[in-house]
Amino acid sequence: MVTRAPRRNGSERSAAASQPAGEICPKFHKTVELVGKRWTGAILELLMGGPQRFTALRVAVPGLHDRLLSERLKELEAEGMLRRHVFPETPVLIEYALTEKGRDLEKVLAELHHWADRWIAAPAAERRGRSS
């Protein structure tokens, strides 16, 4: 399926809206590829609540392994969506926090929650827990 941004009026017309039929806006595609990577949404969601340490992130997302968490954090940092703060203590303490760019996804994530609540069934294990 090909996605095109809706046409806007006058000066609000975006580059995405001017894409010929059948083409994807490269910025949209890059954004979906970045945010849509496995575990990235969960990491962003957790960081919306405030700065987190590596271990807290790993524990909060069942199935997320150290190597993949480290990779996702580096990708988000490279995109300027989060910052890594190192506290010079022994042992070294590192916290991850969203930047303004990362926080700007808050409304987008809220809309995804809204959509998921409406259209996505809860995993079987979660449904069993609710019926107890």
C-alpha positions in Angstrom: 0.0 0.0 0.0 1.3 3.4 -0.9 0.8 6.2 1.6 0.7 9.9 0.7 0.3 12.8 3.0 -3.0 14.6 2.6 -3.0 17.8 0.5 -3.0 21.0 2.5 -4.1 24.4 1.5 -1.9 27.3 0.4 1.4 27.8 2.2 0.8 24.7 4.4 1.5 22.4 1.5 4.3 20.0 2.5 6.9 18.2 0.4 5.1 15.0 1.3 1.8 16.4 -0.2 3.5 17.1 -3.5 4.9 13.6 -3.9 3.6 12.1 -7.2 1.1 9.3 -6.8 2.8 6.0 -6.0 5.8 7.5 -4.2 6.5 7.6 -0.5 7.8 10.7 1.2 11.4 9.8 2.2 11.2 11.6 5.5 8.0 9.7 6.4 9.6 6.4 5.4 12.7 7.1 7.5 10.6 8.0 10.5 8.5 4.9 10.3 11.6 2.8 9.9 13.2 4.4 12.9 10.3 4.4 15.3 8.9 1.2 14.0 11.9 -0.9 14.8 11.4 -3.7 17.3 11.5 -2.4 20.9 12.0 1.3 19.9 8.4 2.3 20.6 8.6 0.6 24.0 11.8 2.4 24.8 10.4 5.8 23.8 7.3 5.1 25.8 9.3 4.4 29.0 11.5 7.4 28.5 8.3 9.6 28.2 8.0 9.0 31.9 11.4 10.6 32.6 15.1 9.6 32.6 15.8 5.9 33.0 18.9 3.8 33.6 19.8 0.9 31.2 18.8 -1.8 33.7 15.4 -0.2 34.4 14.7 -0.1 30.6 15.8 -3.7 30.1 13.7 -5.0 33.1 10.6 -3.0 32.0 10.5 -4.6 28.5 10.3 -8.4 28.8 12.4 -10.1 26.0 14.6 -7.1 25.4 18.2 -8.2 25.6 21.2 -6.0 26.5 22.8 -6.0 23.0 19.6 -4.9 21.3 18.7 -2.3 23.9 22.2 -0.9 23.6 21.8 -0.8 19.8 18.4 1.0 20.0 19.7 3.5 22.5 22.7 4.3 20.2 20.3 4.8 17.2 18.0 7.1 19.1 21.0 9.1 20.4 22.5 9.4 16.9 19.1 10.7 15.7 19.1 13.3 18.5 16.0 11.8 20.1 17.7 11.0 23.4 20.7 12.0 25.4 23.0 9.9 27.5 24.1 11.5 30.8 27.1 9.9 32.5 27.4 10.6 36.3 31.1 10.3 37.4 30.5 7.9 40.2 31.9 4.5 41.1 30.4 2.5 39.6 29.5 4.8 36.7 25.9 5.8 36.6 24.3 6.4 33.2 20.8 7.8 32.5 19.0 8.1 29.3 16.5 10.9 28.7 14.5 12.2 25.8 15.5 15.4 24.1 13.0 17.9 22.8 13.0 16.0 19.5 12.2 12.8 21.2 9.5 14.3 23.5 7.8 15.7 20.4 6.6 12.2 19.7 4.4 12.2 22.8 1.2 13.0 20.9 2.1 10.5 18.2 2.5 7.7 20.8 -0.7 8.8 22.6 -2.5 8.4 19.2 -1.0 5.0 18.7 -2.3 4.0 22.2 -5.7 5.2 21.2 -5.6 3.3 18.0 -4.3 0.1 19.7 -7.0 0.3 22.4 -9.6 0.4 19.6 -8.2 -2.1 17.2 -5.7 -4.5 18.7 -6.7 -7.4 20.9 -4.8 -7.8 24.2 -2.2 -10.7 24.2 -3.7 -14.0 25.5 -1.7 -13.9 28.7 -3.0 -10.4 29.5 -6.6 -11.4 28.8 -6.2 -14.4 31.2 -4.9 -12.1 33.9 -7.9 -9.8 33.6 -10.5 -12.6 33.9 -9.0 -13.9 37.2 
